[in-house]
């Protein structure tokens, strides 16, 4: 399931990396991943939440062009545990972050 809220894209960040990441997110299987998109004006960033019920990722595409990824996993009690918070500078970092948890 994908849910897009009012302003889902950063109006200022139109980098190739951001576009490539958006394209990859658009191509994710919605039977596996729940995806929520929003634009957070207070933080000046587009936020994309990706969840596969065992792992959770929060992708932030800032108007400044900076891209960050928070990766968390679900514990047996349902709480989220932080795994990493990484600046994304190349597309392979994003791909590896999504795929390493599925192995």
N, CA, C and O atoms as CSV, one atom per row, in Angstrom:
chain,resi,resn,atom,element,x,y,z
A,1,UNK,N,N,0.841,-1.167,0.000
A,1,UNK,CA,C,0.000,0.000,0.000
A,1,UNK,C,C,0.889,1.232,0.000
A,1,UNK,O,O,1.860,1.301,0.754
A,2,UNK,N,N,0.564,2.201,-0.837
A,2,UNK,CA,C,1.277,3.472,-0.860
A,2,UNK,C,C,0.311,4.569,-0.483
A,2,UNK,O,O,-0.817,4.615,-0.973
A,3,UNK,N,N,0.760,5.452,0.391
A,3,UNK,CA,C,-0.044,6.579,0.816
A,3,UNK,C,C,0.760,7.840,0.573
A,3,UNK,O,O,1.850,7.987,1.126
A,4,UNK,N,N,0.250,8.754,-0.240
A,4,UNK,CA,C,0.926,10.019,-0.492
A,4,UNK,C,C,0.113,11.135,0.150
A,4,UNK,O,O,-1.081,11.277,-0.115
A,5,UNK,N,N,0.761,11.913,0.984
A,5,UNK,CA,C,0.087,13.011,1.656
A,5,UNK,C,C,0.183,14.263,0.802
A,5,UNK,O,O,0.618,14.189,-0.347
A,6,UNK,N,N,-0.213,15.411,1.337
A,6,UNK,CA,C,-0.435,16.610,0.550
A,6,UNK,C,C,0.712,17.025,-0.376
A,6,UNK,O,O,0.475,17.214,-1.569
A,7,UNK,N,N,1.937,17.173,0.118
A,7,UNK,CA,C,3.058,17.610,-0.717
A,7,UNK,C,C,4.165,16.576,-0.632
A,7,UNK,O,O,5.084,16.726,0.173
A,8,UNK,N,N,4.097,15.531,-1.445
A,8,UNK,CA,C,5.005,14.418,-1.253
A,8,UNK,C,C,6.422,14.605,-1.764
A,8,UNK,O,O,7.269,13.761,-1.472
A,9,UNK,N,N,6.731,15.652,-2.505
A,9,UNK,CA,C,8.086,15.811,-3.025
A,9,UNK,C,C,8.696,17.118,-2.547
A,9,UNK,O,O,8.009,18.125,-2.379
A,10,UNK,N,N,9.994,17.074,-2.336
A,10,UNK,CA,C,10.720,18.279,-1.991
A,10,UNK,C,C,10.673,19.219,-3.188
A,10,UNK,O,O,11.094,18.841,-4.281
A,11,UNK,N,N,10.170,20.433,-3.004
A,11,UNK,CA,C,10.081,21.354,-4.137
A,11,UNK,C,C,11.442,21.884,-4.567
A,11,UNK,O,O,11.578,22.417,-5.668
A,12,UNK,N,N,12.444,21.746,-3.717
A,12,UNK,CA,C,13.746,22.334,-4.023
A,12,UNK,C,C,14.796,21.318,-4.459
A,12,UNK,O,O,15.764,21.690,-5.123
A,13,UNK,N,N,14.632,20.057,-4.105
A,13,UNK,CA,C,15.657,19.055,-4.401
A,13,UNK,C,C,15.268,18.273,-5.649
A,13,UNK,O,O,14.366,17.435,-5.617
A,14,UNK,N,N,15.950,18.555,-6.732
A,14,UNK,CA,C,15.672,17.831,-7.972
A,14,UNK,C,C,16.940,17.168,-8.500
A,14,UNK,O,O,17.158,17.094,-9.709
A,15,UNK,N,N,17.775,16.688,-7.578
A,15,UNK,CA,C,19.025,16.045,-7.969
A,15,UNK,C,C,18.761,14.707,-8.653
A,15,UNK,O,O,17.706,14.099,-8.474
A,16,UNK,N,N,19.726,14.270,-9.426
A,16,UNK,CA,C,19.620,12.969,-10.086
A,16,UNK,C,C,19.521,11.859,-9.061
A,16,UNK,O,O,18.740,10.923,-9.237
A,17,UNK,N,N,20.308,11.946,-7.980
A,17,UNK,CA,C,20.260,10.928,-6.930
A,17,UNK,C,C,18.863,10.851,-6.311
A,17,UNK,O,O,18.317,9.760,-6.145
A,18,UNK,N,N,18.290,11.996,-5.973
A,18,UNK,CA,C,16.940,12.009,-5.393
A,18,UNK,C,C,15.931,11.418,-6.370
A,18,UNK,O,O,15.063,10.644,-5.968
A,19,UNK,N,N,16.035,11.773,-7.642
A,19,UNK,CA,C,15.120,11.224,-8.649
A,19,UNK,C,C,15.289,9.716,-8.800
A,19,UNK,O,O,14.305,8.988,-8.930
A,20,UNK,N,N,16.542,9.245,-8.781
A,20,UNK,CA,C,16.788,7.803,-8.882
A,20,UNK,C,C,16.200,7.057,-7.687
A,20,UNK,O,O,15.615,5.985,-7.844
A,21,UNK,N,N,16.356,7.626,-6.500
A,21,UNK,CA,C,15.804,6.995,-5.298
A,21,UNK,C,C,14.287,6.971,-5.371
A,21,UNK,O,O,13.668,5.952,-5.067
A,22,UNK,N,N,13.679,8.085,-5.772
A,22,UNK,CA,C,12.212,8.115,-5.914
A,22,UNK,C,C,11.744,7.038,-6.900
A,22,UNK,O,O,10.744,6.359,-6.665
A,23,UNK,N,N,12.475,6.895,-7.997
A,23,UNK,CA,C,12.116,5.888,-9.003
A,23,UNK,C,C,12.198,4.471,-8.413
A,23,UNK,O,O,11.315,3.646,-8.646
A,24,UNK,N,N,13.254,4.201,-7.654
A,24,UNK,CA,C,13.377,2.885,-7.015
A,24,UNK,C,C,12.245,2.640,-6.017
A,24,UNK,O,O,11.698,1.538,-5.956
A,25,UNK,N,N,11.898,3.648,-5.247
A,25,UNK,CA,C,10.799,3.503,-4.284
A,25,UNK,C,C,9.495,3.239,-5.030
A,25,UNK,O,O,8.692,2.407,-4.608
A,26,UNK,N,N,9.284,3.946,-6.139
A,26,UNK,CA,C,8.069,3.734,-6.939
A,26,UNK,C,C,7.976,2.308,-7.479
A,26,UNK,O,O,6.882,1.795,-7.713
A,27,UNK,N,N,9.135,1.672,-7.674
A,27,UNK,CA,C,9.127,0.326,-8.255
A,27,UNK,C,C,9.079,-0.792,-7.213
A,27,UNK,O,O,9.048,-1.969,-7.575
A,28,UNK,N,N,9.073,-0.442,-5.928
A,28,UNK,CA,C,9.000,-1.471,-4.880
A,28,UNK,C,C,7.646,-2.181,-4.919
A,28,UNK,O,O,6.624,-1.563,-5.219
A,29,UNK,N,N,7.646,-3.454,-4.620
A,29,UNK,CA,C,6.426,-4.265,-4.618
A,29,UNK,C,C,5.544,-3.859,-3.432
A,29,UNK,O,O,5.933,-4.021,-2.275
A,30,UNK,N,N,4.376,-3.340,-3.728
A,30,UNK,CA,C,3.468,-2.865,-2.677
A,30,UNK,C,C,2.832,-4.008,-1.893
A,30,UNK,O,O,2.168,-3.766,-0.885
A,31,UNK,N,N,3.024,-5.248,-2.338
A,31,UNK,CA,C,2.562,-6.396,-1.554
A,31,UNK,C,C,3.544,-6.692,-0.427
A,31,UNK,O,O,3.190,-7.336,0.561
A,32,UNK,N,N,4.778,-6.218,-0.580
A,32,UNK,CA,C,5.811,-6.427,0.437
A,32,UNK,C,C,6.006,-5.187,1.292
A,32,UNK,O,O,6.148,-5.286,2.511
A,33,UNK,N,N,6.012,-4.020,0.658
A,33,UNK,CA,C,6.339,-2.772,1.348
A,33,UNK,C,C,5.130,-1.852,1.490
A,33,UNK,O,O,4.352,-1.686,0.550
A,34,UNK,N,N,4.980,-1.255,2.673
A,34,UNK,CA,C,4.062,-0.148,2.867
A,34,UNK,C,C,4.899,1.118,2.706
A,34,UNK,O,O,5.974,1.237,3.294
A,35,UNK,N,N,4.404,2.056,1.910
A,35,UNK,CA,C,5.155,3.270,1.621
A,35,UNK,C,C,4.276,4.474,1.917
A,35,UNK,O,O,3.134,4.550,1.463
A,36,UNK,N,N,4.818,5.415,2.686
A,36,UNK,CA,C,4.114,6.665,2.998
A,36,UNK,C,C,5.037,7.809,2.618
A,36,UNK,O,O,6.207,7.822,2.999
A,37,UNK,N,N,4.513,8.767,1.870
A,37,UNK,CA,C,5.295,9.934,1.441
A,37,UNK,C,C,4.661,11.195,2.018
A,37,UNK,O,O,3.439,11.325,2.095
A,38,UNK,N,N,5.522,12.109,2.416
A,38,UNK,CA,C,5.038,13.379,2.950
A,38,UNK,C,C,6.120,14.431,2.767
A,38,UNK,O,O,7.298,14.104,2.621
A,39,UNK,N,N,5.722,15.672,2.775
A,39,UNK,CA,C,6.681,16.771,2.799
A,39,UNK,C,C,6.519,17.476,4.137
A,39,UNK,O,O,5.418,17.902,4.487
A,40,UNK,N,N,7.608,17.601,4.886
A,40,UNK,CA,C,7.570,18.218,6.209
A,40,UNK,C,C,8.158,19.622,6.098
A,40,UNK,O,O,9.375,19.803,6.083
A,41,UNK,N,N,7.272,20.607,6.019
A,41,UNK,CA,C,7.711,21.990,5.838
A,41,UNK,C,C,8.615,22.458,6.963
A,41,UNK,O,O,9.578,23.183,6.713
A,42,UNK,N,N,8.329,22.062,8.195
A,42,UNK,CA,C,9.109,22.524,9.333
A,42,UNK,C,C,10.572,22.089,9.228
A,42,UNK,O,O,11.464,22.801,9.690
A,43,UNK,N,N,10.823,20.927,8.624
A,43,UNK,CA,C,12.192,20.423,8.462
A,43,UNK,C,C,12.722,20.627,7.045
A,43,UNK,O,O,13.861,20.265,6.747
A,44,UNK,N,N,11.901,21.204,6.175
A,44,UNK,CA,C,12.278,21.442,4.769
A,44,UNK,C,C,12.775,20.160,4.103
A,44,UNK,O,O,13.834,20.141,3.476
A,45,UNK,N,N,11.991,19.091,4.252
A,45,UNK,CA,C,12.408,17.838,3.614
A,45,UNK,C,C,11.210,16.963,3.261
A,45,UNK,O,O,10.161,16.986,3.905
A,46,UNK,N,N,11.427,16.204,2.216
A,46,UNK,CA,C,10.500,15.158,1.808
A,46,UNK,C,C,10.832,13.926,2.641
A,46,UNK,O,O,12.000,13.565,2.787
A,47,UNK,N,N,9.812,13.288,3.183
A,47,UNK,CA,C,10.022,12.090,3.991
A,47,UNK,C,C,9.292,10.936,3.312
A,47,UNK,O,O,8.113,11.034,2.970
A,48,UNK,N,N,10.026,9.839,3.128
A,48,UNK,CA,C,9.438,8.631,2.564
A,48,UNK,C,C,9.661,7.512,3.576
A,48,UNK,O,O,10.798,7.161,3.893
A,49,UNK,N,N,8.566,6.961,4.074
A,49,UNK,CA,C,8.617,5.843,5.015
A,49,UNK,C,C,8.383,4.553,4.235
A,49,UNK,O,O,7.437,4.438,3.456
A,50,UNK,N,N,9.260,3.595,4.463
A,50,UNK,CA,C,9.173,2.298,3.794
A,50,UNK,C,C,9.197,1.235,4.885
A,50,UNK,O,O,10.078,1.244,5.745
A,51,UNK,N,N,8.232,0.322,4.852
A,51,UNK,CA,C,8.110,-0.658,5.922
A,51,UNK,C,C,7.742,-2.012,5.331
A,51,UNK,O,O,6.828,-2.111,4.513
A,52,UNK,N,N,8.463,-3.061,5.751
A,52,UNK,CA,C,8.132,-4.408,5.280
A,52,UNK,C,C,7.684,-5.317,6.426
A,52,UNK,O,O,7.701,-6.540,6.288
A,53,UNK,N,N,7.293,-4.738,7.534
A,53,UNK,CA,C,6.795,-5.409,8.732
A,53,UNK,C,C,7.883,-6.095,9.557
A,53,UNK,O,O,7.603,-6.627,10.631
A,54,UNK,N,N,9.116,-6.087,9.062
A,54,UNK,CA,C,10.232,-6.535,9.895
A,54,UNK,C,C,11.299,-5.448,9.990
A,54,UNK,O,O,12.036,-5.372,10.973
A,55,UNK,N,N,11.372,-4.614,8.962
A,55,UNK,CA,C,12.287,-3.478,8.944
A,55,UNK,C,C,11.532,-2.220,8.545
A,55,UNK,O,O,10.507,-2.278,7.865
A,56,UNK,N,N,12.060,-1.081,8.981
A,56,UNK,CA,C,11.439,0.219,8.732
A,56,UNK,C,C,12.548,1.178,8.318
A,56,UNK,O,O,13.590,1.247,8.969
A,57,UNK,N,N,12.322,1.918,7.235
A,57,UNK,CA,C,13.286,2.905,6.771
A,57,UNK,C,C,12.593,4.259,6.684
A,57,UNK,O,O,11.446,4.354,6.247
A,58,UNK,N,N,13.296,5.299,7.103
A,58,UNK,CA,C,12.809,6.664,6.948
A,58,UNK,C,C,13.821,7.400,6.088
A,58,UNK,O,O,14.939,7.672,6.523
A,59,UNK,N,N,13.426,7.714,4.885
A,59,UNK,CA,C,14.274,8.418,3.936
A,59,UNK,C,C,13.916,9.896,3.981
A,59,UNK,O,O,12.747,10.259,3.856
A,60,UNK,N,N,14.924,10.750,4.158
A,60,UNK,CA,C,14.703,12.194,4.191
A,60,UNK,C,C,15.481,12.827,3.043
A,60,UNK,O,O,16.704,12.714,2.965
A,61,UNK,N,N,14.746,13.497,2.153
A,61,UNK,CA,C,15.360,14.227,1.045
A,61,UNK,C,C,15.181,15.711,1.358
A,61,UNK,O,O,14.097,16.268,1.181
A,62,UNK,N,N,16.244,16.333,1.821
A,62,UNK,CA,C,16.199,17.723,2.268
A,62,UNK,C,C,16.252,18.679,1.080
A,62,UNK,O,O,16.849,18.375,0.047
A,63,UNK,N,N,15.623,19.826,1.242
A,63,UNK,CA,C,15.644,20.841,0.196
A,63,UNK,C,C,17.072,21.257,-0.157
A,63,UNK,O,O,17.337,21.700,-1.275
A,64,UNK,N,N,17.978,21.114,0.788
A,64,UNK,CA,C,19.385,21.465,0.571
A,64,UNK,C,C,20.088,20.474,-0.355
A,64,UNK,O,O,21.195,20.743,-0.822
A,65,UNK,N,N,19.456,19.334,-0.622
A,65,UNK,CA,C,20.059,18.298,-1.454
A,65,UNK,C,C,20.602,17.137,-0.644
A,65,UNK,O,O,20.923,16.088,-1.203
A,66,UNK,N,N,20.712,17.312,0.675
A,66,UNK,CA,C,21.200,16.229,1.534
A,66,UNK,C,C,20.139,15.131,1.619
A,66,UNK,O,O,18.946,15.414,1.727
A,67,UNK,N,N,20.588,13.876,1.569
A,67,UNK,CA,C,19.680,12.737,1.667
A,67,UNK,C,C,20.173,11.850,2.799
A,67,UNK,O,O,21.351,11.501,2.857
A,68,UNK,N,N,19.256,11.486,3.704
A,68,UNK,CA,C,19.605,10.662,4.867
A,68,UNK,C,C,18.623,9.503,4.981
A,68,UNK,O,O,17.459,9.612,4.594
A,69,UNK,N,N,19.117,8.393,5.521
A,69,UNK,CA,C,18.289,7.203,5.682
A,69,UNK,C,C,18.434,6.659,7.092
A,69,UNK,O,O,19.534,6.322,7.530
A,70,UNK,N,N,17.316,6.575,7.796
A,70,UNK,CA,C,17.261,5.923,9.105
A,70,UNK,C,C,16.732,4.513,8.872
A,70,UNK,O,O,15.674,4.334,8.268
A,71,UNK,N,N,17.469,3.512,9.353
A,71,UNK,CA,C,17.068,2.113,9.215
A,71,UNK,C,C,16.801,1.569,10.608
A,71,UNK,O,O,17.633,1.698,11.506
A,72,UNK,N,N,15.626,0.957,10.782
A,72,UNK,CA,C,15.250,0.361,12.055
A,72,UNK,C,C,14.693,-1.031,11.795
A,72,UNK,O,O,14.272,-1.347,10.682
A,73,UNK,N,N,14.697,-1.869,12.849
A,73,UNK,CA,C,14.048,-3.176,12.729
A,73,UNK,C,C,13.080,-3.346,13.886
A,73,UNK,O,O,13.227,-2.735,14.945
A,74,UNK,N,N,12.083,-4.198,13.652
A,74,UNK,CA,C,11.087,-4.472,14.675
A,74,UNK,C,C,11.613,-5.534,15.633
A,74,UNK,O,O,12.150,-6.559,15.211
A,75,UNK,N,N,11.451,-5.277,16.915
A,75,UNK,CA,C,11.780,-6.261,17.943
A,75,UNK,C,C,10.565,-7.151,18.177
A,75,UNK,O,O,9.478,-6.855,17.681
A,76,UNK,N,N,10.733,-8.222,18.917
A,76,UNK,CA,C,9.625,-9.158,19.158
A,76,UNK,C,C,8.458,-8.499,19.892
A,76,UNK,O,O,7.320,-8.952,19.764
A,77,UNK,N,N,8.720,-7.434,20.661
A,77,UNK,CA,C,7.642,-6.742,21.375
A,77,UNK,C,C,6.989,-5.652,20.520
A,77,UNK,O,O,6.122,-4.924,21.002
A,78,UNK,N,N,7.403,-5.537,19.249
A,78,UNK,CA,C,6.793,-4.574,18.340
A,78,UNK,C,C,7.466,-3.212,18.312
A,78,UNK,O,O,7.133,-2.373,17.475
A,79,UNK,N,N,8.408,-2.984,19.219
A,79,UNK,CA,C,9.118,-1.709,19.226
A,79,UNK,C,C,10.176,-1.696,18.136
A,79,UNK,O,O,10.636,-2.743,17.679
A,80,UNK,N,N,10.555,-0.478,17.726
A,80,UNK,CA,C,11.588,-0.328,16.713
A,80,UNK,C,C,12.944,-0.102,17.363
A,80,UNK,O,O,13.065,0.647,18.332
A,81,UNK,N,N,13.955,-0.755,16.822
A,81,UNK,CA,C,15.330,-0.585,17.289
A,81,UNK,C,C,16.135,0.048,16.160
A,81,UNK,O,O,16.100,-0.421,15.022
A,82,UNK,N,N,16.867,1.127,16.487
A,82,UNK,CA,C,17.698,1.781,15.485
A,82,UNK,C,C,18.834,0.868,15.055
A,82,UNK,O,O,19.485,0.239,15.888
A,83,UNK,N,N,19.067,0.798,13.759
A,83,UNK,CA,C,20.189,0.057,13.214
A,83,UNK,C,C,21.242,1.040,12.701
A,83,UNK,O,O,22.426,0.917,13.016
A,84,UNK,N,N,20.794,2.019,11.904
A,84,UNK,CA,C,21.749,2.984,11.370
A,84,UNK,C,C,21.050,4.256,10.929
A,84,UNK,O,O,19.854,4.258,10.640
A,85,UNK,N,N,21.810,5.329,10.884
A,85,UNK,CA,C,21.368,6.603,10.323
A,85,UNK,C,C,22.501,7.051,9.411
A,85,UNK,O,O,23.583,7.397,9.885
A,86,UNK,N,N,22.258,7.044,8.115
A,86,UNK,CA,C,23.321,7.197,7.139
A,86,UNK,C,C,23.014,8.288,6.131
A,86,UNK,O,O,21.908,8.343,5.593
A,87,UNK,N,N,23.977,9.156,5.870
A,87,UNK,CA,C,23.820,10.052,4.718
A,87,UNK,C,C,23.961,9.226,3.442
A,87,UNK,O,O,24.857,8.389,3.340
A,88,UNK,N,N,23.096,9.454,2.488
A,88,UNK,CA,C,23.137,8.732,1.219
A,88,UNK,C,C,23.758,9.654,0.177
A,88,UNK,O,O,23.243,10.739,-0.093
A,89,UNK,N,N,24.872,9.212,-0.405
A,89,UNK,CA,C,25.554,10.029,-1.411
A,89,UNK,C,C,25.613,9.349,-2.774
A,89,UNK,O,O,25.864,10.001,-3.788
A,90,UNK,N,N,25.381,8.032,-2.797
A,90,UNK,CA,C,25.327,7.288,-4.061
A,90,UNK,C,C,24.172,6.290,-3.985
A,90,UNK,O,O,23.802,5.835,-2.903
A,91,UNK,N,N,23.618,5.963,-5.128
A,91,UNK,CA,C,22.429,5.114,-5.184
A,91,UNK,C,C,22.679,3.726,-4.593
A,91,UNK,O,O,21.764,3.125,-4.030
A,92,UNK,N,N,23.893,3.216,-4.714
A,92,UNK,CA,C,24.165,1.872,-4.197
A,92,UNK,C,C,24.007,1.792,-2.678
A,92,UNK,O,O,23.643,0.736,-2.162
A,93,UNK,N,N,24.270,2.877,-1.952
A,93,UNK,CA,C,24.054,2.872,-0.498
A,93,UNK,C,C,22.591,2.605,-0.175
A,93,UNK,O,O,22.281,1.843,0.740
A,94,UNK,N,N,21.699,3.230,-0.924
A,94,UNK,CA,C,20.263,3.050,-0.703
A,94,UNK,C,C,19.844,1.627,-1.046
A,94,UNK,O,O,19.092,1.005,-0.296
A,95,UNK,N,N,20.322,1.108,-2.165
A,95,UNK,CA,C,19.964,-0.251,-2.599
A,95,UNK,C,C,20.451,-1.275,-1.566
A,95,UNK,O,O,19.707,-2.183,-1.195
A,96,UNK,N,N,21.685,-1.131,-1.109
A,96,UNK,CA,C,22.239,-2.064,-0.133
A,96,UNK,C,C,21.447,-2.009,1.180
A,96,UNK,O,O,21.176,-3.048,1.781
A,97,UNK,N,N,21.078,-0.812,1.624
A,97,UNK,CA,C,20.318,-0.668,2.863
A,97,UNK,C,C,18.983,-1.401,2.785
A,97,UNK,O,O,18.556,-2.006,3.769
A,98,UNK,N,N,18.326,-1.357,1.645
A,98,UNK,CA,C,17.029,-2.042,1.498
A,98,UNK,C,C,17.194,-3.547,1.346
A,98,UNK,O,O,16.383,-4.314,1.864
A,99,UNK,N,N,18.223,-3.970,0.649
A,99,UNK,CA,C,18.337,-5.392,0.328
A,99,UNK,C,C,19.058,-6.204,1.385
A,99,UNK,O,O,18.788,-7.397,1.517
A,100,UNK,N,N,19.965,-5.605,2.143
A,100,UNK,CA,C,20.727,-6.394,3.126
A,100,UNK,C,C,19.826,-6.968,4.216
A,100,UNK,O,O,20.134,-8.023,4.770
A,101,UNK,N,N,18.746,-6.312,4.527
A,101,UNK,CA,C,17.849,-6.800,5.575
A,101,UNK,C,C,16.987,-7.963,5.093
A,101,UNK,O,O,16.436,-8.697,5.913
A,102,UNK,N,N,16.863,-8.144,3.792
A,102,UNK,CA,C,16.010,-9.198,3.247
A,102,UNK,C,C,16.796,-10.493,3.024
A,102,UNK,O,O,16.245,-11.469,2.517
A,103,UNK,N,N,18.070,-10.508,3.397
A,103,UNK,CA,C,18.890,-11.708,3.193
A,103,UNK,C,C,18.914,-12.558,4.421
A,103,UNK,O,O,19.555,-13.609,4.433
